[in-house]
Amino acid sequence: MRYFIEFAYDGTNYFGYQIQPNQISVQEVLESKLSTLLRKEIKITGAGRTDTGVHAHQMFAHFDTENQIPNDLGHKLNSFLPKDIVINDIFRVNDDAHARFDAEFRTYKYYISTKRNPFDYQFSYPIFQNLDVQEMQKSANKLLNHSDFKSFSKLHSDNKTTICNVTEAFFETNENQIIFTITANRFLRNMVRAVVGTLIEVGKGKINTNEFNEIINSKKRSEAGTSAPANALFLYKITYPNSILQL
């Protein structure tokens, strides 16, 4: 039987979601606690991987087990897990449902602080000079006209393709923050942080919207801006078709 786990985490203390040698990861912690509670080795498959220090407001993973899980497994897991990982739901899905490949869309949010606020510091990028958000939005609109985002892909990464379908990219502002939201069917490694870093260059007047468009067309990472810091980035939402649910 296959189950989906919906969970959230503060990525500050982890070297990303995915297991890697000699570094603590969210996946490693979840697998360890699940294996302890279910008294067998459990391997989970995540909807994707977040970089070191990146957070997830909503993340999914799946695992298989021969036996039906107890109804209170999520509650027990939350008692075992560190406070920076929280299980929100565990539910049965079709046996061929896949947390990564069945995801239709993924949404990320990036938070920029425009005023000093001790409560925003850990989860936002402080920029106290004025940014031209209107120009940043004009440039962000260009993302919807492209499909190849090699310019924003981490160098020497193992991407089989650099094609992504970006369906929304927009800025919102409030008294203390600028919030960037971007949705696509998939993202390249480091892509969102590279996009945000380049859009910040637009906001500072260092490049214009036409130059931003040329950066995308160049397909060269060296043409884009520096990646924005990881601590202000959240995997915010993942969308699946209802057909994966076990009815």
N, C-alpha and C positions, 0 to 999 in steps of 0.2 A: 504494500500500500504506500502511496506517495502523499506526503503532506507538505504544505507551504507554511513557512514561518514569516510573519510580518514583524519587523523589529526596527528599532531606532538606536542610534549610538552617537556619542560624543567621541570623535576620532582623535582627540588631543593626545591621548596616551598610546596610540596604536600606529604601527607602521602600515597603515592601510587596511582594507578589508581582507584581502587574500593572503593565505598562508605563504610564508617565505622563511628561508632558513635563518635561525638565530635571532629572529625579531618577533615581537609579540604582535599578533593580528587579531581582528575581530572574529574571523572565521575559526581560528585556532581555539579561542576561548569558548565560542558557541559549541563547537564539536566536542570539546572536552566535557562541558557540563551536560550536554545531551547524552553523551555516551555513559556518563556516570548515572544519570537518572534512569535511562532505559536499559542499563546493564548490558550493553553490547556496543561495539564500535560503530559510531554513526559518522558518516561523511555528508556534508552539506554542499550544495551547489548554489552559488549566489547569482543574483540578477545581473551582477557586474562587479567591478572592483573600484573602490575609491582609493585615492592616493594617500600617502602619509599625512595625517592631520586633518583630512577632510571628514565631514560629518554626514550623517544620514538621518533625515527626518522620517523617511520611509524607505525601508529596504526589504527585499524578499529573498528567501532561499528555499530550496526544497531538499527533502531527505526521504529515504525509503526505509520501511520496517515491515517485518512479517506480521507483527501483532498490532492490533488497534491500540492507540496511545490513550493514556488516562485523560479524562476531561480536565483535570487540574494541572496538566503538564506545564502550561504557560506560567501559571502561578508559582509552581515549584521552581521552574527555571529562573524566574525573577528573584527568587529567594537565594539561589545559588550564584547568580551572575553578579559581577561588579556593578556599581550604581551607574556607570556610564554606558551600559548596554541594557535595553529594556525590550522585552517581548510584548507585542501588542495583540497578536493573534496567532493561532495555529489551526489550520483547517485542511480537510481532506480535499484532494484534487484528483483528476483523472490520472491514471498510472503513467501516461505519456506526457503529462504537463511538464513544462520545463521553465524554471525561474528565469533563465537568461534568454532562451530563444523564443519563448512565447510572449515576452514583454513587447507591447506595441509602441509605447512611448515612455521616455524618461524626462523628468523635469528637474533642473538644477536652479537654485537661487544663490546669488552672491550678494553679500551685504557690505556696503561701504558706509562708514561713519563720517558724518560731516561736522559733528560737534563732539567735544570731549565728553565722554560718558563712561564712568568706571564699570558700568554693567554691560556695555557693548564691547569692551576691549577684547575679551576672549574669542568672540565669535564674529568679528567684523574687521575690516581693513580701514584704519583711520587715514583719511585724506582731508586736511583742513583748508586747502586752497579751493577756490571756486572751480567747479567742473562745468563745462558746457553740456548739460544733459541733453539738450535739444539736438546738438550735433552728434552726440553719442548715439542717440536714438536713430538718427538718419543713417549712421554707419551700421548700427545693428540691423536695420531693415535690409541691408545688402545681404545679410546672411541667408535670408529666405530665397534669394535669387541664385544661390550656388548649391552645389552638391559635393564638391571635392574640397575637403578642409585640411589638406596636407600641410598648409602653412601654419596650422595650429596644432599639429601633431608632435608629440615628443620624439626627438631624434632617436633613431635606431630602435624604435619600438617594433613590436611584432604584429602590427596591423596587417591583415590580409588585404584590406581595402581602406581607403581614406574617404569613401563616399558615405555621407550622412544626409538624412532628410530633416532639416530644421524647419519646424512648423510655427514656432513663435520665438520672438526675442524682443523683450521690451524692458524699459526702465520705469520704476515708480519712485516717487520721492515723498518723504515726510519731513517733519521738523528736524530730525537728527540723522536720517539715513537716505542713501540712494540704494535701491534694491534692483538687481538685474535678474530677470527670469528668462530661461532658455529651455525649449523643449525640442526633442528630436527622437527619431526612432532608435538611434544609437549615438554614442560619442566616442571619439578617439581618446587615447590616454593623454591626459593633461590639456585636453582641448578647451574646456570651459575656462580654465585659469589663463590660458594663452589668449583666448578671445577677450576676456575681461581686461587683461593687461594691455592689450592693444587698443581697446575702446577707451581706456583711461588716458592713453596717449592722445586720442582724439579729443577727449574732454579737456585736456591741458593745452590744446592748440598746437601740439607738436606734429600731428598729421591731420589731414582733412578727410572727408568722406570718400572722395575720389581715390586718394592714396590708400585708404583702408580697402577699397574694392580691388585696387591693384595688388595689394598684399595677398588677398585671397587668390587672385589669378596667378600670382607668381609661383605658388605651390612650394615656397621656400620658408622654412621655419625661421631662418635668419632675418627675414624681412619683417616678421611680426614683432610685437613688443614682448617685454619680459613677462613671464607668468605671474599673475597676481598671487598673493600669499594663500596658502591652503586653508588656514583657520577660519576664513570667512565664507567658505564654500559648503553648501549643503545639497546632497542628493535629496530632493524634496518630495517627489512623487513618481511612482511607476504604475503604468496602466496595463491591465491584462484583459483579454476577452473573457466574457462570462462562460465561454465554452470549456474552459479548463476545469471548472468546478465539478466535483463529484456530486451528482444530484441523487 
